[in-house]
Amino acid sequence: MDMKYLSPIVVIKSLFLLIFGRVRFIKESVEQKVTVNGQDYEIFRHTVLKKNKNPQGVFCVWFHTKMSTQKTIILSYFTMIGFIGFPGWCSKKWLIYKKTGDLGGIYGFETIEDAKKYQNSYAMKFSKWRSEKGKFNTCVFTK
């Protein structure tokens, strides 16, 4: 495995990006609607890398967590250090479907290959572990 995909390397890079202000939080996107499979999700957080390249790979995750939705939203501030430093990461929109508490994420990656590697990463294994059985789905596609 390439060293740049190991969790300690990703966490160190994530902390560097956050501490040195290389990640923007887009407040204007909060509460905007994103319709997926006929359901209106609401954006509750949106981050982008400041020197954002035009992402070509898109990764999406949809799940229902074992813990309360509110606790998951709070925890997501901390879990972001597990992916912001992931190779090729450009952006993420955190989503909630308020009727059911289902959550989602739409990530932009520099390449489709980066998105596919993230799909199989330790971060997604952790997300699947903390999700209700049968309520965890991911997909990758080109922009």
Buried (B, 14 or more C-beta within 10 A) or exposed (E): EEEEBEBEBBBEBBEEBBEEEBBEEBEEBBEEEBEBEEBEBBBBBBBBBEEBEEBBBBBBBBBBBEEEBEEBBEEBEEEBBBBBBBBBBBBBBBBBBEEEEBBBBBBBBBBBBBBBBBBEBBBBEEBBEBBEEEBBEBEBEEE
